[in-house]
Amino acid sequence: MATREEETGYRKFIVFIYEQYYPGGGLSDMKGDFATFEEAKAFCEKNRSDYMEILDRDSWETWEVK
């Protein structure tokens, strides 16, 4: 059975980061993918911006990081 990374190339949590006035839109705002929520949140905290969101690829739930 193939793993998540083998099927899509992306890990479970995807981070989107963008500025209020300069969003690229869609995948151009994607800045990384991570195996755990904690890794994704730590990445956001190191790369502060106007908007930071984490997407769970399994449930499609999103979290805004402030």
Secondary structure, 3 states (H helix, E strand, C coil): CCCHHHHHCCCCEEEEEECCCCCCCHHHHEEEEECCHHHHHHHHHHCCCCEEEEEECCCCCEEECC
